[in-house]
Amino acid sequence: MADRLTREKRSWNMSHIRSKDTGIEVKVRKFLFSKGYRYRKNDSKLPGKPD
């Protein structure tokens, strides 16, 4: 499958992808922690891994 974007545009897009610890994720984690919920964020015992 041919890429529709130019090399420069693809590079720009990929450089702006931030998939970890976004502001909303941090706020949700802090809220849950303050309410007494305890959990592990990256536990190897859980099924599934990102690609």
BAKOLVEX-697923 format. One record per residue: residue in one letter; x, y, z of N, C-alpha, C in turn. Coordinates in steps of 0.02 Angstrom, whole numbers, plus 50000, padded with zeros to 5 digits. Example, Ala and Ser with C-alpha at 12.3 -4.5 7.8 and 13.67 -1.06 7.14 Angstrom:
2
A506604971650390506154977550390506604983550390/S506424988850354506844994750357506455000250394/
END
This chain:
51
M500424994150000500005000050000500455006250000/A500335010649955500735016749949500535021750003/D501015025350027500885030450078500625036750044/R500085039550070499775045450040500135051850060/L500515051550114500855057550139501575057850115/T501825063950112502525064750095502955062550154/R503575061350141504035059150194504065064350251/E504065070850233504105076150283503465076450325/K502885075850292502245076150327502165070050373/R502365064250350502325058250393502785059050454/S503375061650443503835062750498503545067650549/W503235073050524502935077950568502365074850608/N501935070950575501375067650610501625063050665/M502115058950649502355054050698502705057450756/S503035063050744503385066550798502905069950846/H502275070850827501785074150870501315069250904/I501425062850897501015057850931501305056551000/R500915057951050501115056851120500615052151151/S500795045851159500295040951180500335039351255/K500845041751290500905040051360500855046251404/D500515045351461500475050451512500205057151486/T499645056851452499325063051431499035066451493/G498875072751488498615076451545498005073351576/I497535071051534496925068051561497075061451596/E497545057551569497725051251602498015052451671/V498445057351677498745058951742498215061351791/K497745065551768497215067951812496775062251837/V496605057551792496185051851811496555047551861/R497205046251849497585042151896497635045351965/K497755051951966497795055452031497125055352066/F496575056152029495915055852059495775048952089/L495915043752050495795036952075496225035452136/F496855037652135497295036452191497045040052253/S496795046152244496545049952301495915046852331/K495545043052290494945039652315495095032752344/G495735030852345495925024552377496025018752330/Y495955019752266496065014252218496815013352207/R497045007252215497755005852204497815000752148/Y498285001952104498374997552046499074998452019/R499274993851977499914994351942499784996151870/K500155001051846500035003651779500294998851726/N500884996151735501194991651685501374985051718/D500884980951730500994974551763501084969151710/S501644965651713501774960351662501324954351671/K500984953751727500534948051738499874948851700/L499714954851679499094955951643499174954151569/P498644951751538498694949751467498724955851421/G499024954751363499034959951312499634964551318/K499884966551261500444971251259500324975951200/P500544982151206500464986551148500924984351091/D500744986351030501144984150973501724988650960/
END
